[in-house]
Amino acid sequence: MLKQKIYIVTTLFNYYFDTERAGHPATVALFKDIKARKYEAFTSFYVTDELDDAPIDKRDKMIAIIKEYGLVVLDKSEKAERIADICRSRSDAG
């Protein structure tokens, strides 16, 4: 059976560390599932570029999650840009 593929947006990195947000527990659970290989998780150059704008201590922690949980970072490409655009439009809508 094929694993479901998921794309991790910038917001989820923030939720992971912000224990006051309602989405924090679900985000931590999602990352545990990723580590358990229940999902094939991706992020992209566009997300890491946004993470680079965070304060250094927070940025370093968020970037470390990529390695810790084995997220695949999609290089700059038309496909990655389309995925990022879809995710941005969905988050803007809701």
C-alpha positions in Angstrom: 0.0 0.0 0.0 1.3 3.4 -0.9 1.9 5.9 1.8 -0.1 9.1 1.8 2.1 12.1 0.7 1.7 15.3 2.7 3.2 18.8 2.2 4.3 20.6 5.4 3.7 24.3 5.2 5.4 27.0 7.3 2.5 27.3 9.7 3.0 23.8 10.9 6.6 24.5 12.0 5.2 27.4 14.1 2.5 25.3 15.6 5.0 22.6 16.6 6.7 25.0 18.9 3.8 27.3 20.0 2.2 25.3 22.8 -0.4 27.9 23.3 -2.0 27.4 19.8 -5.0 25.1 19.5 -3.3 23.2 16.7 -0.1 22.3 18.7 -1.2 18.9 19.9 -2.4 17.8 16.5 0.8 19.1 14.9 3.0 17.2 17.3 1.0 14.1 16.7 1.3 14.5 12.9 5.1 14.8 13.2 5.2 11.6 15.3 3.2 9.9 12.6 5.7 11.2 10.0 8.6 9.8 12.1 6.8 6.5 12.4 6.7 6.5 8.5 2.9 6.6 8.3 3.2 9.4 5.8 5.7 10.5 3.2 6.3 14.2 4.1 7.6 17.0 2.0 8.3 20.6 2.3 10.0 22.9 -0.1 12.7 25.4 -0.8 9.9 28.0 -0.5 9.1 27.0 3.1 12.8 26.8 4.1 13.2 30.3 2.6 10.4 31.6 4.8 11.9 29.8 7.9 15.1 31.6 7.3 13.3 34.9 8.1 12.5 33.7 11.7 14.6 34.8 14.7 17.8 32.7 14.7 17.0 30.5 17.7 13.5 29.7 16.4 14.8 29.3 12.8 17.4 26.7 13.9 14.8 24.7 15.8 12.4 24.7 12.9 15.1 23.7 10.4 16.2 20.9 12.7 12.7 19.4 12.5 13.2 18.8 8.8 16.2 16.5 9.4 14.8 15.0 12.6 11.6 13.9 11.0 13.1 13.1 7.6 11.1 15.6 5.5 12.1 15.7 1.9 12.8 19.3 0.7 11.7 19.9 -2.8 14.0 22.0 -4.8 12.9 25.2 -6.6 10.9 23.9 -9.5 7.6 24.5 -11.3 6.0 21.6 -9.5 7.2 22.8 -6.0 5.9 26.3 -6.9 2.5 24.9 -7.9 2.2 23.0 -4.6 3.3 26.0 -2.6 0.7 28.2 -4.5 -2.1 25.7 -3.8 -1.2 25.6 -0.1 -1.0 29.4 0.1 -4.4 29.8 -1.6 -6.0 27.4 0.7 -4.6 29.0 3.8 -5.7 32.5 2.5 -9.2 31.1 2.0 -9.7 29.7 5.4 
